[in-house]
Amino acid sequence: MPGENGIDLEGTVIEVLREAKLFRVELVNGHRLLGHVTARWQRQAGAIKAGDKVNLKMSPCDFSHGRIILETKTT
């Protein structure tokens, strides 16, 4: 299954690119990478701005980009 071996990390959005579809994210250790959201979550991704903390799921083989995980809030 895809995503089984993914690495979960936390970072801060530095810059919003391509109309809230692609983001430049800086991890805690200073590494910068490109973060993206899936097509399913692009509407909610419009609320993400520079300076926001986000959770990323990355492949253990490629550290140049990651998928931003948007969680639904249940109350």
N, C-alpha and C positions, 0 to 999 in steps of 0.2 A: 504494500500500500504506500502511496506517496505520502510524505510528511512524517513517516514513522521515525526516521532518524534525524529529523530537523532539530536545529539548535534554537532555543528560545532566548532572546536577548532584549534588553531595554535600551532605548536611545532617545535623542532629542532631535526634533525636526529643525533643520537649519534653514531650508529653502523649499518653497513649493514650486514644482516644475510642471509644465503641461496641464494646466487647468485642474489641479487636484487629482491627477492620476499618478504622478511620479513625484517623489520627495527625496531631497538630500538629507540624510540622517547621520548624526554623529553619535557613536557609541560611547559608553563611559570611559573606555580606554583610549579615546581620541581617534579611533578608526572611522573614516567617513565612507559611506556607501549610498547606493540608490535603493530606496524603498518604494514599493508599489502596492496598490490594493487590487483585489480581484474585481472583475466587472460587477459582481453581485453587490459589492460594498461601495461602489464609486459615488453614489448619492450621499451616503453618510460621510464619505471622505472629504466632502466639501467643507466640513467643519474643522478640519485639521489645519492649523496655522503654524508658522514658524515659532519655535519655543515650546511647542507641545511635546509631552513625553508620550512615546509610543512603544508598543511591544512588537518585536520582529520575530519571524521564523525564517531561519537561514539554512541552506544546504551545507552539510559538512564538507562538500567538495568545492564550493564557490563562495568566497566571502566578499564578492564585489557587489552583490545585491541581495535583498531580502524582501519577504512579503510582510506587509503591515497587517497585524491581526486586530480587527475591530470586534469588540465583544458587545453583545446586546445586553442592556441593563435590565434585569428583572427585579421587580419590587413586590 
